[in-house]
């Protein structure tokens, strides 16, 4: 259940105990004079392509100048202290969603607002924002329109005109009352592949609720219209009644196996690949905690590689003698990080995946056959490996962020190894590791470890920490070359004062000479905040922001 508050009790605790921070609403200032015009995007979505390698080649930030990064501007994200959206960056615009049901288009250089889309029925723009082109009927293609897409907590997908923010279509894509969209969709060739998860894993804590009936699934949409082309449930066994508790509450299963992260698209093989989570109720089945390949055109499941059998868990398991806790009782070691398709140095295709157990795995993308596996640290409810790894294919390196957070209900045993690791793509051999030094120094709601997704460039790796610090690493040695503590107050370009906090979820974005970091995450008893921080390389001393 890695994208939700792990236990509702902890959510309430975090809301009560999270220290107050500056969050002064100001007047609507900083409006731009023009709409977005650039159709040159630094990434298509969560990944910089469709392979989930998280490698950015289009940047001028390198080892020689990374220490010249400084804050250019900061933008206050409305609606809460745990923003999930992931920025999308073009040549002139940054697109970002908020917990207030908004999507903003911001000028890349100044942070001023080009346009804002507000859906009064939308609770939160939760997924990362992706871009694709909707083809026009013009023979010359001049009418083709750059379109951005995103999903919300209420299970709806939206399509907006990237230039103006005008709504093109909106469509509910769930087939269960508790559908939630968290993983970032993937666009390819006029279609959108949407991973489906749910809140039922939390609702199971209600003693009168008969757990559970949701089944993780993927839907394929027509990008031009939002029409559902196919839906594939990863649990294909029939839902059956499995027992009762509290005299009359009926339990059901198998259920769960949500898909929390971005689908990997492989046009060469005609496949998409997803990672699944734990079952919500007994019996645990053969597609939870798995990597699954599906046909791009039909959704037909081609192969399944399960890495942990018998993992059934929901929030009721955090409560004493609760009838909705399945007999397996965890350990909740789902795949939160999306699978990666890359190559070894000698050109051999290989698929990589990281699990909350701390397991890192390599597979044959054609068959799912296991090639190697390596275990790092002890794993836990938020990792192990949580939101995403990165690859430098040319160097033959897989970079693995490890959380191993000390957690009150952590079912894992063993010594934690929070930090960044480099593995040989071909063999899985550990080449170096850099453990996170404890920089919390008594700071409340601070922890060590790397839970957020990371980004690699030619000679850097950027990783945001649970201690609110963004770090740049040498990819060959693991040396930390630059650090910035985002837990501070910022004068927001959209008015008022805002603050940073824990860095989690989708991770940083690198684009040209700029770095974008979303700071603040109050879930799992961590430090809330609500700021998007834009860093830029100093230009002849023009920047006045801080650097460390």
C-alpha positions, 0 to 999 in steps of 0.5 A: 500500500506504499502510496497511502498513509501506511496506517490511518493512526499515523496519519492522524498523529502526523497531522497533530504533531507536525510542527507549524511552519510558515504558510501565509496566503497572499494575494493572487500575484505573479501572473504572466503576460502570455500563455505557454508557447514551447512544445519542446519538453525535457521529459514525457512524464515521470521518465525522460522517455518510456523506459523508466530509466530516469536518465536526463541527457539534456542538462548543462549541470555537471560535476564542475558547476553543480556547486553553483546551483542556487534557488531561483524561485519558490512556488507555494503549492496549495491544499495541504502539506504532502503534495504528490504531483510531479513537475513536467518541464518544457522550454518555457513552462513548468506544469505542476498539480496541487492538493487543492485540485489545481494544475498550474502552468508556471514560467520556467525562469520566473515562476509566474503563473501562465494559467491555472486549471481548477476542477471543483470536483477534483480533490487532488491532482495526484499523479505526475503530469505527462505530455503527448500530442493529439493529432489533428485532421490536417494533412500537414500536422499543423493542427496537432496539439500538445496536451498534458494529462494527469490523474486525480485521487477520485479516479479521473483522468484529465486532458488539458491544452498545454498552451492555455489550460483549456479542458479537452476531456475528463473521464472516470477510469475506475471500476470500483468505488474506491479507485484512486490514481497515484502512479503516473500514466504513460503516453505512447503513440496516441494512447495512455496507459493508466495504473489503477490503485485504491483506498480500500486498503485503508478503508479495511480498518473500519470494523463493519466493512467487508474486506475486500473487492478491489483488483489492481488493473491497467486501462488503455485510453484513446488520448484524443477522447479519453475513451477506454480501449481495454482494461486488464485486471491483474487478479483474474480469479473469481471473487469469492466469500471467504468468511465472516467476523463481528457476526455478520461482516462478510469477507471476500477475496482474492483482492488488492495487487494495486498498481502504484507506479508508472507503466513501462512501455516497450514498443519493440516487443509490443508490451507494457510492464507493471509492478503490483502490490500486496493482496488486501485479503486472503487468499493471497494469489499469484500476481501480487508483488509481481512484475507483469507483462501485458500486450500493448494492443489488447491488455492480454497478460503475457507473463508474470514473475512473482517475487514474494508469495503469500503477501496479504495486508491492509491497514486493519493489520495495525490494530489488535484482533481486527477481523479484516486483517488477512491471516497472512498479515503482511509483510506488505512488500509491494513493488512501489518503484516502476520496472526499468527496461535498459541494456547492459554495456554489451547491448543485451536487453535487461529489465530491472525492478526494486521492491520494498523488501530491499530486493533488486532484480533483473529479468529477461524482458521477453520471458520474465526469466530471472537473471540475478537478484541482490538484497540491500538493507532490511526493507520495510513499509516504505522501503527498501526501494520505494518510489524509483531507481535510475540508470546510467546505461553507458556506464553500466550502472543501476542506482538504487535509493534505499529508505530502511526508515525506522518505523514504529510498525516495521515488520522487517528485521536486520540492519538498515542500510539507508543510502544510495547504492550502485549496482552493475547492471549485468551482474547485480554486483555492488560497486559502491554504497554511500550511507546517509549520515544522520543530519537530523540533529534532533530535528522533529519528524526527521529521518534518514534514508532515500524514499523518493525517486531519483534522477541520473545524468551523465556525471551526477545522480540527484536524490532527495532525502527523508531529512529534507536534503537534496544531494548530488552524487558522483555516479562513479564513486558515490561521493556527495558533491552538493547538498541543499537543506530544503527545510526552510521558509521561502518567499513564494512568487505567488504570494505569502511565505511557504516552507519545505520539509521531507522530500519523498514521492516522485523525486526531482526533475532536471531540465537544462540548467535548472533543478526542480524539487518538491519539498514537504511530505507529512505522511508516515510521521514525516515533515510536511511542507508545500513548496516547489523549489526551482534551482538554477546555475548561477549566471555571472552572479545574477542569482541571489538565492542560497546554495550550500 
